[in-house]
Structures are given as structure tokens and as C-alpha cells.
Amino acid sequence: MNDPIDNSILENSILIIGVGGLGAPAALALARGGAQRLTLIDPDPVELSNLPRQVIYRESDSGAPKVEAAARRLHEFAPAIALETHRCALDTVNAAMLISRAAFVIDATDNPATKFLINDQSVALGKPFVYGGAIGWTGQAMTVLPHRTACLRCLFEEPPGDDDAASCRDAGIIGPVVGAIGEAQAAEALRWIRGEIPALAGTMLSYDGKTGRVRSTQIAARSGCICGANQLSRDATEIRSL
């Protein structure tokens, strides 16, 4: 059962969808960075296999809902932080409600279909969000400002098929890589909350954990995409000046 919804917390909060490899370090970075309101959503319990790369959890948390264990740890770092937790998956029933009440959304999921659901609902509702992903030694992050920058469907019109998604899961992820990407996502959320334009707006950051190389690539909006960003014909300089 979902926890009751506290509208005073949801409004103007940072919504973290998934409190695993990406979401756990993002949540810690936000608490340390002074975020005042967070909403956490994740359906899973803590497992012992999570501990090496999801440093927010302890062995004693095994079996507990991730959102509850994460909330306990965040209050240790920031006792005054306001938290709303939902032990459920984001789906077509609850996505619009949760995203509409957030000031900024962090996509910390590992499910391609959910990533596209976040993209589509955020674009439709005009809510900024930061995409994050990792596979093996590589990670990526990009912030989407709806109707102003390229979105995920500018890159891929449809989510990958089941076979491709399964191959990505089988490749595994490296703890320091998801930690770096999660912290980058948190930094983007904090910039937005502080009234700044996120550094990765319309820009894909790629991180190579083996070499430490970081590369940034400006992503062009696709003509005809649901985000409508291509119609504005703005270059990166104009976008960042908004």
C-alpha cells in the first residue's frame, strides 16, 4: 500500500524515481546539498546484493522497503528535511499525479519503459527532469527542459525492445559509475531549485569509469518530436539564457 500523500511535501519537491544505484547517491547528495523537500518512490526492498553500490543502506536494512530505509538515513544527515515516500513503482496510474506536484524530477530507474513514461509525462506537464543511465563502466545523464531542449524521444522514438533491455541488465553496473551519475543528477536538481539553468540542459554527459573521461554532447531536438523543442530553433546559447 502506498503511503498517504502529503501535498505540502510534494509541492515544490524534488521527486526521485528509484532509490537504487542512481537514486541512493542522488538522495544523499541532495540532503547534503541543502534540499528541503524530497519525494522518494521505489517498490523494492533492500537486498544484501545492493549494499556494495547503494551506500545509503546498511546490512541491518535488509528486507526493509528501500524508501523507508533511505528516509531514515537521510534524516540522519538532514534532520529537518521533509520526505514523502511511496513504496510502489511509477506507472500510468500515478505518474501524472506525482510528477505534476514536483518542481524537478530525477529519473533513477533501470527500466527503459519507465524512463520513457517519465519523459512523456514530464514533457506533457512541463516539468524539468534529468535522465540518468549506466551500464558496465559507462554512465550518462541529460537534463530535459520541456519544450526548450531535446528529450529522450529526440534520441530514440521508442524504448528498446525486451531483448536489448535484458542485455543491458545482464551487463551489470559498477558502483562508482552510478555514484558519479547520481551525484551529477542531484547537482542538476539543486541548480534548478536555486533558480539556475542546469548545466546539462539539452546536453548528454557521458562518463567512462575506466579512464575517468567525461564528455559532453549537445543534443539536437528532433523535428516532429512530442517535446516540440525543434520548433523553437534555439541554439545552446539561447537555451541557457532563458
Secondary structure, 3 states (H helix, E strand, C coil): CCCCCCHHHHCCEEEEECCCCCHHHHHHHHHHHCCCEEEEECCCECCHHHCCCCCCCCHHHCCCEHHHHHHHHHHHHCCCCEEEEECCCCCCCCHHHHHHCEEEEEECCCCHHHHHHHHHHHHHHCCCEEEEEEEECEEEEEEECCCCCCCHHHHCCCCCCHHHHHHHHHHCECHHHHHHHHHHHHHHHHHHHCCCCCCCECEEEEEECCCCCEEEEECCCCCCCCCCHHHHCCCHHHHHCC
